[in-house]
Amino acid sequence: MPRYEYKGEVERSFPTLGITVKKGDVFDGPEGLTALGLSLADPAKSAPAAQAPKEKAKEESKSSASSDTNAGA
């Protein structure tokens, strides 16, 4: 599925996708989707959003790792 970026100034609803987007939002959509203010997203722009959950997972791992160390001592 291609990724799209919404560059419009006002919120826009895509009822068939079940989403409402604001300026700068990036989302997956069907091939050939067209709307005013919508363009194919640059693949490099979507990478930082995918990294955010990994950072959170690392923080959770750190807290549970220190708990495991104390429990085993």
C-alpha positions as CSV (number, residue, x, y, z in Angstrom):
1,M,0.0,0.0,0.0
2,P,1.4,3.4,-0.9
3,R,1.9,6.1,1.8
4,Y,0.4,9.5,1.4
5,E,1.0,12.9,3.0
6,Y,-1.7,15.4,3.4
7,K,-0.5,19.0,2.8
8,G,-3.9,20.8,2.8
9,E,-4.6,23.6,5.3
10,V,-7.9,22.2,6.7
11,E,-8.7,18.8,8.2
12,R,-10.0,16.4,5.6
13,S,-12.0,13.2,6.1
14,F,-11.6,10.0,4.1
15,P,-14.8,8.1,5.1
16,T,-13.9,5.0,3.1
17,L,-10.6,4.8,5.0
18,G,-12.1,5.7,8.3
19,I,-9.6,8.5,9.0
20,T,-9.5,12.3,9.3
21,V,-6.2,13.9,8.5
22,K,-4.5,17.2,9.3
23,K,-1.7,19.0,7.5
24,G,1.5,16.9,7.6
25,D,-0.3,13.6,8.5
26,V,1.1,10.5,6.7
27,F,-1.0,7.4,6.2
28,D,-1.3,4.2,4.1
29,G,-4.0,4.2,1.4
30,P,-5.1,2.4,-1.7
31,E,-3.2,2.8,-4.9
32,G,-4.4,5.7,-7.0
33,L,-6.0,7.7,-4.2
34,T,-6.4,11.4,-5.2
35,A,-7.6,14.4,-3.3
36,L,-6.8,18.1,-3.1
37,G,-3.7,18.6,-1.0
38,L,-2.8,14.9,-1.1
39,S,0.5,13.5,-2.4
40,L,2.7,10.4,-2.2
41,A,4.8,10.6,0.9
42,D,8.5,10.6,0.8
43,P,9.7,7.2,2.1
44,A,12.3,8.9,4.3
45,K,9.6,11.0,6.1
46,S,7.8,7.9,7.4
47,A,10.9,6.4,9.0
48,P,11.0,8.5,12.1
49,A,7.4,7.7,13.0
50,A,8.3,4.0,12.8
51,Q,11.2,4.4,15.2
52,A,9.1,6.0,18.1
53,P,7.7,2.6,19.3
54,K,11.2,1.1,19.4
55,E,12.4,3.8,21.7
56,K,9.4,3.2,24.0
57,A,10.2,-0.5,23.9
58,K,13.8,0.2,24.9
59,E,12.7,2.2,27.9
60,E,10.3,-0.6,29.0
61,S,13.1,-3.1,28.6
62,K,15.5,-1.0,30.7
63,S,13.0,-0.8,33.6
64,S,12.2,-4.5,33.5
65,A,15.9,-5.5,33.2
66,S,16.8,-3.6,36.3
67,S,13.9,-5.2,38.2
68,D,15.1,-8.6,37.0
69,T,18.6,-7.9,38.3
70,N,17.4,-6.9,41.7
71,A,15.0,-9.9,42.0
72,G,17.9,-12.3,41.2
73,A,20.3,-10.8,43.8
